[in-house]
Amino acid sequence: MIYIGLTGWGDHETLYTADTKPQEKLQDYSSHFPVVELDASFYAIQPKRNIEKWIKETPEKFQFVVKAYQGMTGHQRGESPFESKQAMFEAFKESIIPFQKTGKLATVLFQFPPWFDCKKEHVQYIRYCKRQMGDIQVALEFRHQSWYSDSFREQTIAFMKDEGWMHSVADEPQAGKGSVPFVPITTHPDTTIIRLHGRNFHGWTRSGNENWREVRYLYDYNKEELLTVANEVTQLNQSNHDVIVLFNNNSGGHAANNAKQLQEILGIDYQGLAPKQLDLF
């Protein structure tokens, strides 16, 4: 099956009616898409009450791609709130148990930072993460070009297959070492993820600007680009292989529309979504 969704549910105003309250957005979101990326878990390990609320607000078959906590992927700056890395992983795993029990956990996404390059100590750390996560489904996304260089690309793909990682395929601007090429290759028997970050080259490289987060993902995929994405998704979807497609080009509000366009191109009509809210006035 092909699951199309967005990263987060708060920033997509075209999905909601004028009177939709912030606490109602996830429920409304789940009337449009069958999957979402949970990014709140990156900034803080979420309390049980939050996760139970999100589970309750979504349909039975709805899926969450839960982003790994920033301390687990090396993004965190400053002092860790945990006494050890082991304690951090244990707290994270404890937090996602409700997702697992209800069958709503698609995977945990480990997105490593642009400075996490291909070298032995980083390979060993990825192995450490996999051991810590046990039998929990995990996906891996790189941001440093070296993992897909001519010297390491085949080894990177083989490593993910051998270690049991889903491949999170990134579509992003080709802006040097801090970006990766689009490599639509399956590494897991069940599922592949495609995360579409947009192709705003100039916004991607303006990390020193105080508003860089607002411009980095400012991009609207055109129809030709979406047709190319649709072709790649279709190829990956052969033999009943699941593909999760997540649009992350949120800055200008384009993600939801692009996701709807891709759904139309692929001829997908999702069943079992939440009922849509009626806009009576």
Secondary structure as GFF3:
##gff-version 3
##sequence-region A 1 281
A	DSSP	beta_strand	2	7	.	.	.	ID=ss1
A	DSSP	three_ten_helix	13	15	.	.	.	ID=ss2
A	DSSP	three_ten_helix	22	24	.	.	.	ID=ss3
A	DSSP	alpha_helix	25	29	.	.	.	ID=ss4
A	DSSP	beta_strand	35	38	.	.	.	ID=ss5
A	DSSP	alpha_helix	40	43	.	.	.	ID=ss6
A	DSSP	alpha_helix	48	56	.	.	.	ID=ss7
A	DSSP	beta_strand	63	67	.	.	.	ID=ss8
A	DSSP	alpha_helix	70	73	.	.	.	ID=ss9
A	DSSP	alpha_helix	85	95	.	.	.	ID=ss10
A	DSSP	alpha_helix	97	101	.	.	.	ID=ss11
A	DSSP	beta_strand	105	111	.	.	.	ID=ss12
A	DSSP	alpha_helix	120	133	.	.	.	ID=ss13
A	DSSP	beta_strand	138	141	.	.	.	ID=ss14
A	DSSP	three_ten_helix	145	148	.	.	.	ID=ss15
A	DSSP	alpha_helix	153	163	.	.	.	ID=ss16
A	DSSP	beta_strand	166	171	.	.	.	ID=ss17
A	DSSP	beta_strand	191	196	.	.	.	ID=ss18
A	DSSP	alpha_helix	201	204	.	.	.	ID=ss19
A	DSSP	alpha_helix	212	216	.	.	.	ID=ss20
A	DSSP	alpha_helix	223	236	.	.	.	ID=ss21
A	DSSP	three_ten_helix	238	240	.	.	.	ID=ss22
A	DSSP	beta_strand	242	247	.	.	.	ID=ss23
A	DSSP	alpha_helix	255	266	.	.	.	ID=ss24
###
